[in-house]
């Protein structure tokens, strides 16, 4: 079959809910993926940061195979010999009392919302059905009905109503706006849900004092600080968690900084290295104890394969120093991209990001096809990336990338930008 044959099959038999680049992939190893004709590409999307440990990492694949051959699923109707050790490992790793295991990022966000509301009613004493959660504009937390109810993206939200009430949106990165919102009937506010970096919105990085200000304001008003680290966590930003600042936490890095600790931490994507759907919600006993048997769950949440895979995936991050690699090479990548911005101001506006989560802003409107066409040019040259919001290209390679590979990829980006600039003359 040709690539066009595969694309035609998807078009004919699948829902048209994505608009992928016209590339049909068949294999992946480390930082590379290969199409059905065998052409090699740098993967600079990493499945939206799910493949931080690289494609088909042998240790993670082995953990998956061995556990799947032994016991794949019991449901939570019974105990299994992988869940307890995994829960101990995860809570020690991230320094929380308890974890509630789920499967997908959206499920984990829904779980955090339910947990926050229940805490609001049973601990804070919010009157029934009046709990509010403050969110940020331009957020992306998933695609369930509840989550899109507080989305500001008309494409994600349009014609899916009626919407779930109980959410108030404020500008992202604006601590003053948050303090003002918290001062408005704080007795009915249960939590504040924040992405430490807004990835889908275009890799918007707030000021360094923003997350500490969020945490302090939440403490002042007895409100839960919920950090959605599904995309930014597990080393992606040059820290184990972005809420740790510019370093890692819990002893997994060579430096330490003040830890802006959330009350609820949401993880997913790279928690399994991209080999299996695994997500988690972590909190201390004072919050997690409100969930009792029968009140929340998942058939696949905490299954033996997920537990074995996630433990190995997290250990790979430590053993291979992927957090440190992301921090070091992220600086190098932004330096190289800044040189391009200065060289081609008619094509590029700016580069921004943290670690190996970065974006180039294209000098065009959001409804243009410039970023899309540039991504097609990159694919022709052997690098895969994807536009977000029309005029922004997100670059997020696997954290196992070497300096030589990164510099080669930067050369491909430079060549594509140069070709675009020449075409505009």
N, C-alpha and C positions, 0 to 999 in steps of 0.2 A: 504493500500500500504506500502511496505517496503522502507527503504531508497534507496536501490538499484533500486527499481521501479522508484522513482522520478528522480534519477540520469540518468537512462536509457532514460526516457522521454526527459530530457534536451538534452542528447547526440543525440537522434534521431531527434528531431524537432528544436533544437536551434543552432544558429551559434556557432562555437567552438572558441570564442574570449576570453574566460577566462579559467583558470585552478584552480578551487576551491578545497579546502580540501574536502574529501568525507564525509561531514557532511550535513544533511538536516535539516534546522532550521524551527521551526513552531511558536515560541513565543519568546517574549523578555520582561524583566522587569528590569529596573535599570541597574546594571552591568552584568546581567545574560541573556543568551539566552538558549532556550530549543529545543532539536531536536524532530522529529516526534514520537520518543519512550518515550519522557519525560525526557531524560537525561539533566542535568543542566551543563552549561559551563560558566566560566568567559569569557566575550567578551573583548579581549585585542587588538582588531583592531578598534572597534567603527565605522565601515563603513568608514574607512579612515578619522576618526575624525569628521564625520558628527553627531554622536550620543554623543556629549559631555555632554548633559543634561541627558543621560541615556535613555534606551529603554522605549518607551511608557510613557513618563513623563505625569502624569495625567493632569497637567495644560495645557500642550501643546496639548494633545489629545482633551481635552475639547474645547479649542479654535478652533481647526480644525473642530470638529463635529458641534459646534454651528454656525460657519460661513458657512460651507458647506451646512447646512440645510437652511440657509437664502439666500445667494447669493454666487455662486461659481466663476462665470466668466462673465465679461462684455466686455472684450477686452478693449483696450485703445481708442476705438471709442467714449466711453462715460466716464464720471467721475464715481467714486464709493466712498462710504462713508468710506472706509478703507484706501485708498491710501494716501490721504493727511496726516492723523494722523500718518500713518506708516512712511512716508517720513520725517515728522517733528521729530518723535521719533528717527529714525536712524541717521539723520544728527546731532541732539543734542548729541546722544550717542557717536558718533565717531568724533564730532567736525569738520564737513565739511559743506559747503554751500548747496550742491546739491547731490542727489543720482539718479542714473539711474537703475531701478530695472530690473533684468533678472531672469532666472530660474536655469541654471546649471553653474558650475564653468567654463567650457570651453566657454560657451556663454559670461560670464563676462570677461574672458581674451580677447576674440575676440572684445568685446565692448571697452575694455581699449585700445587695439591696434588701433582700428578705431579712437577713441577719440584722442589718442596721435598723430596719423598721421595728422588728421584734424587740430589740434592745431598747429602742425609743419608747415603746409602750410599757414594757415590763420593768425596766430599770429607771429610765429617766422620768417616766410617768406622763408621757404625752397622751392627751385625750384620744379615744378610739377614732381611727380613720382620719386623724389630722396630722400625721407625721409628714414632714417635708424633708427632702434631700436637695441640697444645693449642688448644681452641676455647672459646667463651663461651656460657653458657646464654642462652636466648631469642634465639639468632642466627637470621638468615635469609640464606643464601648461595645459594639456588637449590633446585631440586626433583629433581635427579638422585638415583639410588639411593645413591651415595656421600655426597652432601651431606645428604640426609635421615637418613642413618645417625647423624649427630651433631647432629640437630635435637632440641630439647626440646618441640616443638609436637606433641602427640598427633594432631592432625588431619593434619599434613603427614607424619607418620611411621607412623601406624597401619596395620597389615596390609600393609606393603610390604617386610617382611623376607624372608630373612635380611639383616642389615645388615653394612656394611663395617666391619671393625675398624680400630684404630690411631688412635683419637681419644679425647681426654680433655677433659671439659667442666668449666669453673670459672665462678664468678659473674662477670658482666660488671662492669667498672669497679672491680674489687677487685685492686689491685696486690699486696697482701700474699698473696692467694690464688694469684696468678700466680707470685710468688717461691717460695712453698711447693711448687707443682706442678713448677717447674723444678728444685728441689732434689732431687726424687724421681727418681733414676736419669737425670740430665741427659744421659748418654752416648747414650741412645736417643731423645731428643727432637730432631726435625728442625726444627720450626717452631711459631710461634704465629700463628693466624689471627684477626684482629680487624676488626670494623666500627668505624670511628672514631665513628660515631653509629649506634645501632641503630634504623633507620627502621621496619621492619615491626613490631618489638616495641612501637612506640609513641613513637618519637623520644626515646629515652633518650640524654641527653648526659652523658658521664662528666666527672668533675672535670678541670680544666685540666692537672693534673700526671699524669693517668693514661697518656696515650699516650707522653710522654717516659719514664715509668717502665717501660712495656712495652718500648720500644726499648732502654733501658739494661739491663734484665734479660736480654733476648735476646742482646745483645752479650756480657754477662758469661758466659753459658753456651754460647756458640757455637751459637746457635739462630737461624733465620731469622724475622724479623718480617715477616708478610704482612698488608698493609692492603687490605681490600676496600672500595674507594671507588666501587663501581658506582653507588650511589645518592647518596652524599655528594659525589662529585667533580665537577669541571668547573663550579665557581662556586656550587654550590647552597647551601653553608653560609656564604657570604660570604668564602670563601677558594677559591683554585683547587682545592686539596685540603684536606680537613678536617685532615689530619695536619700541615698548615702552621700550625695554631693559628688565630688570629683574623685572618690575612692571607693573601695569595697568595704563591706562590713563583716562582722562576725569572724574576723581573723583570716579571711580568705585573700588578703592582699598585703603587700609589703608596707603600705601606709595606712593611717587611720585618720578620719575626720569626724566631726560631729554628725551623728546619725539622726536625721529627721524622721522619727519613727511613727508610722501610721498606727491607727487602732485596728484597721483591717487591711491586709495586703492581698492583692489579687495577682495570681501568676498563671501563665499558660505557655503556649507556643514552644519556646526553647526548653521548657521544663522536661520535654522528652527528646530534645534534639531533632524534632520534626519527624520522628519515626512512628508516632502513635499519638492519638488525642489524649492529652493529660493537662488538667488545670487544677488549681488549688486556691482555697481561701484560708488565710491564716489570721488568727487573732488570739488574744490571751483569754484565760478562763473567764474573766469578768464580762467579756462580750460573748464568747462562744457558748457559755453555759445556758443561754436562753434557748438553744436548739435541743429538743428532746426527741426520743424515738418516735418515728412516724410523722414528724413535722417537716422533714426535708430529706431528699435522697436522690439516688440515681442507680439504675441497674448496673451500669458499667463503672460508676465512680469508685475508685479504689480497687479496681480489679487487679489480679496478680501480675498480668503483663505490664500494665501501666506502672505499677509500683516498682517492678524490677528495672524497667526502662528508665524511669525518672531518676532513680538512685544512681544508675550508671552515668546518665547524661549530666547530672550535677557534679559527679566526681570527676568527669572529664574536664569540666570547666576549671576545677582546682588544679588537677594534675598537669594540664597543658597551659596553665596561666593565661587563659583566654581573655580574662578581664584586663589584665595588664597589656596584652597584645592589642586589644581594641582601643585602649587609651592612647598608646604610643602611635599606632598606625592611623588613628583618627586625626591626630594633630598633623601628621604628614599629609594625609589626604586633603584636609582643608587648606593646608598651605599650597598644595599643587592646584587645587580648584580656585583659590583666591588669585593665583597667578593668571589663570584663564579668565576670570572675571575682569581683571585689570587689562588684559590683552584684548578681550572681545566685549567691550561694554555694550555694543549694539545688539549682542546676542544674549549675554548673561547679566543679571542684576546683582546677585550675591550668592554666597554659600553659607550655610549654617548647619549646626548639629553638635552632637557630643559623641565621643568615641567613634564607633563605626555605624552610627545612625546619622546620616547627613542628607542634605538636599541642595540642589542647584535651582535657583529661581530664574526662569527664562524671561527675557525682556519682551513680553507679549501679554495679551489679555488672557483671562482664565478660559474664555470660550474659543481660544485659538487652537490650532492643531500643531503648533511649533514643537511643543514638548513631545508629542506623539511621534512626529516625524523624526525628531532627534533620537528617540528611542529606537525607531526602525533603523536609523543609520548606525547606532551602536550595535544592534543585533547583527547587521550585515558584517560588522567588524569583529564580532565575537564577544560581545558583552551584553547581558540582559539586565535591563532596568525598566521601570514603569512610571508613567506620569501619575501625579495625584493633583487634583484640582486644576487640571488644564495646563497650567504654566509652571509646574514644579515637578522635578524629577527626583525621586528618592533613591539614594544609594546606600545599600546595607548588605555588604558581602558577609559570608560566613566568617566568624572570628578566628578561624584557623588559617586565614590568609597570611602569607609571608610578605615581608617587605618587598621582595623582588616581584612577586605576583601583583601586589598593590601598585607598584610603579608601572608595571606593564599595563595594568588596567587604566591607570591615569593617562598613559600614552594613547590608549584607544579613545578615551573620552576627549582628550585634546584634539585628536585627529578628526573626530566627528564634529566637534564644535568649530574647528577651523574650516572644515568643508561647508558647514552651514553658513558661517560668516562670509566665505567667498561667494556662496550662491546668492547672498543678499546684496552683493556689490553690483 
